[in-house]
Amino acid sequence: MTDSNEGPQEGTSNGRTAGQLLRAAREAQGMHVASLAAVLKVPAAKLEALEADRYDELQGATFVRALAQAACRALKIDPNPVLVRLPKVEVMPLGSIGPGINASFKGSPPARELSDGGKPRRGLLILVLVLVLAALAMLLLPRNFFQWGPLAAQVEAALPASAVASAVTSVASAVAPAVEPSASAVAPAAAASPALSASEVREAAVAGAPVGASGVLPAPASAPAVVPTGGRGMVQFRAVAPSWVEVLDASGQSLIGRILHQGEMVNLEGALPLRVKVGNVAGTEVVFQGHPVDLKPLARDNVARLELK
């Protein structure tokens, strides 16, 4: 009896936390944290918080245990040593929820109690009083209070007819001189434009260029300048195991940025140099310009960053 009780205590006091167990299992399989997060369909930041035992950044003990169990299932390890080291889920006993189903039920109070002893509320009285005063004010106002006709007729009668006629005459005299110079300037301009000869029209029609009214053929549009571009490179990725692959070309444009599944092959072409990031070096094969690339010397924590030129 004593030996069976001491067994779990020794298993949980070996100095390794649940996050350390998960990280050791993942690194033993050569899997990057981003690859495991993609398999579990959770953000990589939450998986990193679980491996670092930062449970306060996650969504409660229930989510922590569910995420750890899913990670164990993906890594194909026994989840019991990990779950033992995680915080327990507090279960509230049913007796503390309420007095029970046999407790007496108190219905809603009578309508008389809701109206402050049967008296109407003060707010309702004020609203009725305002409505009554507004109705009395509308009845006492004269009928032509909202009509503007008499006032407009008085203003029109006050203006003498001679003032209106003089204003119209002055406006017409100011507009006429401004119109005449513009009309006279049109005739010289039309006379100054030379007439097109029949040969010029025929040549313009054969060339397919539009002929303007002034007889001047439009100049041909200059050819756009050719911007020299750098060389382009072909790179091929083949995933032996799930792996994160990210490639940026010389202009910083992303050619790929996702997880390649096992057996998937991708061919990419872009402007050199290509900046490459591989999340699972052991499970990825890279071929650049027909030559295989060895990622192991560039790997750090099973992640390789390199530049292909």
C-alpha positions in Angstrom: 0.0 0.0 0.0 2.8 2.4 0.8 4.8 1.5 -2.3 1.8 2.2 -4.6 1.4 5.7 -3.1 5.0 6.6 -3.5 5.2 5.7 -7.2 3.3 8.8 -8.6 5.1 11.1 -6.3 8.5 10.0 -7.6 7.2 10.4 -11.2 6.1 14.0 -10.6 9.2 15.1 -8.7 11.9 14.3 -11.2 12.6 18.1 -11.8 11.1 18.3 -15.3 7.9 20.3 -15.9 5.1 19.5 -18.4 6.4 22.1 -20.8 9.9 20.7 -20.7 8.6 17.2 -21.4 6.7 18.4 -24.4 9.6 20.4 -25.8 12.0 17.5 -25.3 9.6 15.2 -27.2 9.2 17.6 -30.0 12.9 18.2 -30.4 13.6 14.5 -30.3 11.4 14.1 -33.4 13.1 17.0 -35.2 9.9 19.1 -35.4 9.9 22.9 -35.3 7.4 24.6 -33.0 5.7 26.3 -36.0 5.2 22.9 -37.6 3.6 21.4 -34.5 1.4 24.5 -34.1 0.2 24.2 -37.7 -0.7 20.5 -37.1 -2.6 21.5 -34.0 -4.1 24.5 -35.7 -3.2 26.9 -32.9 -0.9 30.0 -32.9 2.7 29.2 -32.3 2.8 31.7 -29.4 0.4 29.6 -27.4 2.4 26.5 -27.9 5.6 28.3 -26.9 3.8 29.6 -23.7 2.8 26.0 -22.9 6.4 24.7 -23.4 7.7 27.6 -21.2 5.1 26.8 -18.4 3.5 30.3 -18.8 0.0 29.1 -18.0 -1.2 32.6 -17.1 -1.0 33.5 -20.8 -3.4 30.8 -21.8 -7.2 30.5 -21.4 -7.5 28.7 -18.2 -6.6 25.3 -16.9 -9.1 23.4 -19.1 -7.5 24.9 -22.3 -4.0 24.2 -21.0 -4.8 20.5 -20.4 -6.6 20.1 -23.7 -3.7 21.7 -25.6 -1.2 19.5 -23.9 -3.2 16.4 -24.6 -3.5 17.3 -28.2 0.3 17.9 -28.5 1.0 14.5 -26.9 -1.3 12.9 -29.4 0.4 14.6 -32.3 3.9 13.7 -30.9 2.6 10.1 -30.2 3.7 10.1 -26.6 2.0 9.1 -23.4 0.0 12.1 -22.1 -0.2 10.9 -18.5 3.2 12.2 -17.3 2.4 15.6 -18.9 -1.1 15.9 -17.5 0.1 15.0 -14.0 2.3 18.1 -14.0 -0.4 20.5 -15.2 -2.7 22.5 -12.9 -5.9 20.8 -11.9 -9.3 21.9 -13.1 -11.4 23.0 -10.1 -14.8 21.4 -10.1 -17.5 23.1 -8.1 -19.6 20.7 -6.1 -23.2 20.5 -6.9 -24.3 21.3 -3.4 -22.8 24.8 -3.5 -24.8 25.9 -6.5 -28.1 26.5 -4.7 -30.6 25.2 -2.1 -31.9 22.5 -4.5 -34.9 21.7 -6.6 -37.2 21.6 -3.6 -36.5 25.3 -2.6 -39.5 27.5 -2.4 -40.2 29.7 -5.4 -41.2 33.3 -5.0 -43.1 34.7 -8.0 -43.1 38.2 -9.3 -44.6 40.8 -6.9 -48.1 42.1 -7.6 -48.5 45.0 -10.0 -49.6 47.2 -7.1 -46.2 46.8 -5.4 -44.3 47.9 -8.6 -46.0 51.2 -8.7 -44.8 52.6 -5.4 -47.8 52.0 -3.2 -50.4 52.3 -6.0 -49.5 55.9 -6.9 -48.5 56.9 -10.4 -44.8 57.7 -10.8 -43.6 61.2 -11.0 -42.0 60.8 -14.4 -45.3 59.8 -16.0 -47.1 62.8 -14.5 -44.4 65.2 -15.9 -44.7 63.6 -19.4 -48.5 64.0 -19.4 -48.2 67.7 -18.2 -45.7 68.5 -21.0 -48.0 67.0 -23.6 -51.0 69.0 -22.3 -49.1 72.3 -22.4 -47.9 71.7 -25.9 -51.4 71.0 -27.1 -52.6 74.3 -25.5 -49.8 76.3 -27.1 -50.7 75.0 -30.6 -54.4 76.0 -30.0 -53.5 79.5 -28.9 -51.2 80.4 -31.8 -52.7 82.3 -34.7 -53.4 80.4 -37.9 -51.0 82.4 -40.1 -48.1 82.1 -37.6 -46.1 79.6 -39.8 -47.0 81.3 -43.2 -44.3 83.5 -44.8 -46.5 84.8 -47.7 -47.6 88.1 -46.2 -44.0 89.0 -45.1 -42.6 88.3 -48.5 -45.3 90.4 -50.2 -44.5 93.3 -47.9 -40.7 93.2 -48.7 -41.4 93.0 -52.5 -43.8 96.0 -52.3 -41.1 98.0 -50.4 -38.6 97.7 -53.3 -39.2 100.2 -56.1 -39.4 99.0 -59.7 -36.8 101.5 -60.9 -34.1 100.0 -58.6 -34.8 96.5 -60.0 -34.6 97.7 -63.7 -31.3 99.6 -63.1 -29.7 96.6 -61.4 -30.6 94.4 -64.4 -29.2 97.0 -66.9 -25.9 97.3 -65.1 -25.4 93.5 -65.0 -26.1 93.2 -68.8 -23.6 96.0 -69.6 -20.9 94.3 -67.6 -21.3 90.9 -69.2 -21.4 92.1 -72.9 -17.8 93.5 -73.2 -16.4 90.3 -71.7 -18.2 88.2 -74.3 -17.2 90.2 -77.4 -13.4 89.9 -77.2 -13.6 86.1 -76.8 -15.8 85.9 -80.0 -13.4 88.1 -82.0 -10.4 86.0 -80.9 -11.9 82.9 -82.5 -11.8 84.1 -86.1 -8.0 84.9 -86.2 -7.2 81.6 -84.6 -9.2 79.8 -87.2 -7.7 81.7 -90.1 -4.1 81.2 -88.8 -4.4 77.4 -88.9 -3.1 76.2 -92.3 -5.2 73.9 -94.4 -4.0 70.3 -94.8 -3.1 69.3 -98.3 -4.5 66.1 -99.8 -1.1 64.4 -99.8 -0.7 65.1 -96.0 -4.1 63.7 -95.3 -3.4 60.6 -97.4 -0.1 60.0 -95.7 -1.6 60.4 -92.3 -4.4 57.9 -93.2 -1.8 55.4 -94.5 0.3 55.7 -91.4 -2.8 55.3 -89.2 -2.0 58.4 -87.1 -4.9 60.8 -86.1 -4.8 64.2 -87.8 -5.5 67.2 -85.6 -7.5 70.3 -86.6 -4.2 72.3 -86.7 -2.6 70.0 -89.3 0.2 68.9 -86.9 0.6 65.2 -86.7 1.1 63.9 -83.1 4.6 62.8 -82.3 5.0 59.0 -81.7 5.0 58.0 -78.1 8.5 57.3 -76.8 9.1 53.7 -75.9 9.1 53.0 -72.2 12.6 52.7 -70.7 13.6 49.1 -70.0 14.7 48.7 -66.4 17.5 46.1 -66.1 16.6 43.3 -63.8 18.9 40.9 -62.0 19.1 37.2 -62.7 16.4 34.8 -61.8 16.9 31.5 -60.0 15.0 28.3 -59.8 14.8 26.5 -56.4 13.0 23.3 -55.5 11.8 22.1 -52.0 10.8 18.6 -51.2 9.3 17.8 -47.7 10.3 14.4 -46.3 8.5 15.4 -43.1 6.2 18.4 -42.3 8.4 21.5 -42.6 7.9 25.3 -42.6 9.4 27.0 -45.8 9.6 30.7 -46.4 11.3 32.4 -49.5 11.7 36.1 -50.3 13.1 37.4 -53.6 15.5 40.3 -54.1 12.6 42.9 -53.9 11.3 41.4 -50.6 8.3 39.8 -52.2 7.2 36.6 -50.5 7.2 33.6 -52.9 6.0 31.1 -50.3 5.4 31.1 -46.5 3.6 28.0 -45.3 4.1 24.4 -44.2 4.9 21.7 -46.7 3.3 18.4 -45.9 5.2 15.1 -46.1 5.9 14.2 -49.7 5.0 17.6 -51.1 7.3 19.2 -53.7 7.3 22.9 -54.7 9.2 24.6 -57.5 9.8 28.4 -57.2 11.5 31.0 -59.4 12.4 34.6 -58.4 14.9 37.4 -58.7 18.2 36.6 -57.0 19.3 36.7 -54.3 16.6 34.5 -52.6 16.4 34.6 -48.8 15.3 31.2 -47.6 14.1 30.0 -44.1 13.5 26.3 -43.5 11.8 25.2 -40.2 12.7 21.5 -40.3 16.1 20.9 -41.7 16.1 17.1 -41.2 12.8 16.8 -43.1 13.5 19.1 -46.1 15.5 18.7 -49.3 16.5 21.8 -51.3 17.8 21.9 -54.9 19.0 25.3 -56.3 19.8 25.6 -60.0 19.9 21.9 -60.3 22.4 21.4 -57.4 21.4 20.0 -54.0 21.9 22.4 -51.0 23.3 21.0 -47.7 21.3 22.6 -44.9 22.9 20.8 -42.0 26.0 23.2 -41.6 23.5 26.1 -41.6 21.1 24.6 -39.1 20.5 26.0 -35.6 17.8 24.3 -33.5 16.8 22.5 -36.6 16.1 25.8 -38.4 18.2 27.0 -41.4 18.5 30.5 -42.8 20.4 31.0 -46.0 20.7 33.2 -49.1 20.8 31.7 -52.6 22.7 33.7 -55.3 
